[in-house]
Amino acid sequence: MDLYSLTLTEVASKIKNKEVSIKEVLDNIYSRIEDVEPKVDAYITLTQKLAYERAEKLQQRLDNGEDIGVLGGVPIAIKDNICTNGVKTTCASRMLENFVPIYDATVIKKLEDAGAIIIGKTNMDEFAMGSSTETSYIKKTKNPWDLSRVPGGSSGGSAAAVSAQMAYASLGSDTGGSIRQPASYCSVVGLKPTYGLISRFGLIAFASSLDQIGPFARTVEDATLMLNVIAGHDKLDTTSADIEKEDYTKALINSVEGKVIGIPTDFINDGINSDVKLAYDNAIEKLKSLGAQVKEINLEYAKYSLATYYIIATAEASSNLGRYDGIRYGYRTKDFDDLDDLYRKSRTEGFGDEVKRRIMLGTYVLSSGYYDAYYKRAQQVRTLIVENFKKAFESCDVIMIPTAPNTSFKFGAHNASPLEMYLEDIYTVPVNIAGLPGISVPGGFDKNGMPIGIQFIAKAFDEKNLLQVAYTFEQNTTYHKEIPTIEEGK
């Protein structure tokens, strides 16, 4: 039996009911990885030894009649910018190529408390900076739907691993769409929770006011189970929201009757791919047929989100990455003349081009004489965007837009123009700027058979409304049931 083809919910149930052993599940998933990983390149590090040791302990507990948790024995993949005790965490960078943390991120502890088994660390854009996973120092992950195309980014490895059935679920991080955009490209569910709902302790920072950990899964139900496990206040993270813990599975109701779906027609611009627009229009009609009310809303400031994002994100990146100096930890050049030369060469050799570009941009916008003109103004526009969303949610429950303006592109297609690459995030960055929850669910395919994602957005900490609408859309469509062939397209 191909256990790897089951959903997280299904395999967890089979383990709990002792229909299969945890070792059988692990054997099956690692066998799948052995077959498919050489084509997809989703993983940087595999942790078989640790995984099998944990599987044996969990099985003993299960056999003794103990509760092993809602994710008991389920293999999960982790983006390689989330710290794992004793396991390399590289951020797909030469700078951290041999970095081994001595502690677990809070989300890792929560997953393991729920019985999950960490099976490996997934590839990503270097320091989460990119939209295609092409900036990784280590390898280029391929899209399981067409190996000649990118899986999206920066969490491309996590999305590809779930799409190619090499993990039942995975964790990624989303700073400007880095969960939702690759979820769209790879036809999986990608959830970016409200900023502060999930602890960032142990997440290697890119832009601290924007970064958020979230799950990838094959279904909305599976993503919801993951959210239930990892959500909650953490005293180790000062940005963690101290709110009452909820059971998000109660939101899995197949109904949108009476729900008001906001459609920002002013934000769906001319740059959108015609196939994506068609899928989006079809999704609107589907929700209307299910009893939802569709209402046009105004997001007049959303069009400024991309410019705002790339000022704030690069400014925070230049500050966060200042710690990588060749002295305390990380890559150190072998040949240098003095301290200044050590700093310069270590950072020049340790960082890739995209990371250097963003550090330079961030340093510029924070510099004397430019701070007010760029960074301060971007923060003022951010406030306008937040207020714009608040106003919109006065008249709707959930906002619906495409996840990305295009489907997955060929490797190298945007290498000559970073701005073209940045535009792939135009529909995802407003959510991070405003700190809102967003989810991408499979919503169709283009003429080349490449996946299209539909994105739902809710107000802060309203994950229940978000999940109910996403779940209803999924349950009344069949896109999430399609499986990639894992071969190069024509």
C-alpha positions, 0 to 999 in steps of 0.5 A, spaced: 500 500 500 502 506 498 501 510 505 505 516 502 499 518 498 494 518 504 493 525 507 495 527 514 489 525 517 488 519 514 495 516 516 494 519 523 488 515 524 491 508 521 497 509 526 492 510 532 488 504 530 494 500 529 492 498 522 499 500 520 505 501 524 509 507 525 515 504 522 511 502 516 509 509 515 516 511 515 519 506 511 514 508 506 515 515 506 523 514 506 522 509 500 518 515 496 523 520 498 529 515 495 525 514 488 522 522 487 528 526 491 533 525 485 528 529 481 525 534 485 531 536 490 526 538 495 530 536 501 537 539 504 538 534 510 534 528 511 534 525 518 533 518 518 537 516 524 533 520 529 526 519 525 527 511 526 529 512 533 523 517 535 518 512 531 521 506 535 519 510 542 512 512 539 510 505 537 512 503 544 508 508 547 502 506 543 503 499 544 503 500 552 496 504 551 499 511 551 496 517 548 502 519 542 498 525 540 494 528 534 500 527 530 502 521 533 507 518 528 506 522 522 512 524 518 513 532 517 518 536 513 521 543 516 524 549 512 531 549 513 531 556 517 527 553 523 532 551 528 532 544 530 537 541 536 543 537 533 540 538 526 543 542 521 539 549 519 543 552 513 538 557 511 540 554 504 546 559 505 554 558 505 554 563 511 550 557 515 552 551 511 555 548 517 551 551 523 548 546 528 543 549 533 543 547 540 536 548 541 529 547 538 524 552 535 518 553 539 514 550 533 519 544 533 517 542 540 510 543 539 510 538 533 514 533 537 509 534 543 504 532 539 507 526 536 510 528 529 516 525 527 521 530 523 524 527 517 528 532 514 530 540 513 527 542 506 530 547 501 529 554 500 531 561 497 537 563 501 535 566 508 528 566 505 530 572 500 526 570 493 520 567 490 523 561 486 528 557 491 533 559 485 537 563 490 539 557 494 546 556 495 545 548 496 541 546 490 535 548 486 528 545 487 524 543 482 516 543 481 513 536 481 508 538 476 513 540 471 521 539 473 523 545 468 519 550 472 520 553 479 516 551 485 516 558 488 519 561 494 522 562 499 519 555 502 519 552 495 522 545 498 517 545 503 511 546 498 514 541 493 515 535 498 508 535 500 506 536 493 510 530 491 508 526 497 515 526 500 511 529 507 504 529 509 505 536 511 511 541 512 512 548 515 515 554 512 515 561 513 512 567 510 515 574 510 511 576 503 508 570 501 513 565 502 508 560 504 502 562 499 505 563 493 509 556 493 503 553 495 499 556 489 505 553 484 505 546 487 497 545 488 497 544 495 494 548 501 499 553 504 497 557 511 500 564 513 497 565 520 496 572 523 502 575 525 503 573 533 499 567 533 505 562 532 511 563 536 517 565 531 522 563 537 527 559 533 526 562 526 532 565 523 530 572 522 529 575 515 524 581 517 522 581 524 515 585 523 513 580 517 516 573 518 511 568 520 511 560 520 505 556 517 504 549 515 503 546 508 498 540 507 495 537 502 488 539 505 485 544 509 483 539 514 490 537 515 493 544 515 488 546 520 490 540 525 497 543 524 495 550 526 492 547 532 498 544 534 503 550 533 499 556 535 499 559 542 502 564 546 510 563 547 513 567 553 520 566 549 517 570 543 516 578 545 511 578 539 507 572 540 500 574 542 497 572 549 490 570 546 486 564 548 487 558 545 482 556 540 480 549 537 480 551 529 478 544 527 471 547 529 471 551 523 471 545 518 464 546 516 462 545 509 458 552 508 458 559 506 451 560 507 450 568 509 458 569 508 460 575 505 466 575 500 470 581 498 472 582 491 477 588 491 476 589 483 481 595 483 487 591 486 486 585 480 490 589 475 491 588 468 498 584 469 494 578 471 495 571 467 488 570 463 488 563 465 489 565 473 483 570 472 479 565 469 480 560 475 479 566 479 472 568 476 470 561 476 472 561 484 467 567 485 461 563 481 463 557 485 462 560 492 456 564 489 453 558 487 454 555 494 450 561 498 456 566 499 454 573 497 460 577 493 461 584 494 466 589 491 470 592 496 476 598 495 483 596 497 486 603 494 492 602 498 494 595 497 497 597 490 503 600 494 504 594 498 510 591 494 514 598 494 512 598 502 514 591 503 521 592 499 523 598 503 521 595 510 523 588 509 530 590 506 531 595 512 529 589 517 534 584 513 540 589 513 539 589 521 538 582 522 543 580 518 549 584 521 550 579 526 553 574 520 560 577 521 565 571 520 567 572 528 561 569 532 558 564 528 557 562 520 562 562 515 569 565 515 574 567 510 580 563 510 585 569 507 584 576 510 589 581 512 586 585 518 579 585 521 576 589 516 578 585 511 575 579 515 568 582 515 568 584 508 571 577 505 566 573 510 560 577 508 562 577 500 563 570 500 558 567 505 552 571 502 549 570 495 547 576 490 540 576 492 542 577 499 547 582 498 542 586 494 537 586 499 542 588 505 545 594 500 537 596 499 536 596 507 542 599 509 541 605 504 533 606 506 536 606 513 542 611 512 542 618 514 538 623 509 534 617 506 531 614 513 525 619 513 524 619 505 524 612 505 523 608 511 519 612 515 514 614 509 514 606 508 511 605 515 506 611 514 503 607 508 503 601 512 499 604 517 494 606 511 494 599 508 492 596 515 486 601 516 484 600 509 483 592 510 480 594 517 475 598 513 474 593 508 472 588 513 467 592 516 463 590 510 465 583 508 467 576 512 473 574 508 477 577 502 478 573 496 484 574 491 488 570 486 495 568 490 499 570 484 498 573 478 502 568 474 503 560 474 510 557 475 515 560 470 521 556 467 528 556 471 532 563 469 526 566 467 526 572 471 534 572 473 535 578 468 530 583 472 529 582 480 523 587 479 519 582 475 521 576 480 518 581 486 512 582 482 510 575 483 508 577 490 504 582 489 498 579 491 501 576 497 505 582 501 499 586 503 497 580 508 504 581 511 504 588 511 497 588 515 499 582 519 493 578 517 492 571 516 491 568 509 491 561 505 492 559 498 488 553 496 488 549 489 484 553 485 485 550 478 490 549 472 492 553 466 493 551 459 500 548 460 497 544 466 500 548 472 497 549 478 493 556 480 492 558 487 486 562 490 487 566 496 483 567 502 484 573 507 481 574 514 481 580 519 487 579 524 486 572 529 479 570 525 482 564 522 476 560 523 472 564 518 478 564 514 478 556 514 471 555 514 471 559 507 477 555 504 474 548 507 468 549 503 471 551 497 476 545 497 470 540 499 466 543 493 472 542 488 476 537 486 483 540 484 486 538 491 485 531 488 490 532 482 497 528 483 503 531 479 506 526 474 513 529 477 516 529 470 519 535 465 513 538 461 513 540 454 
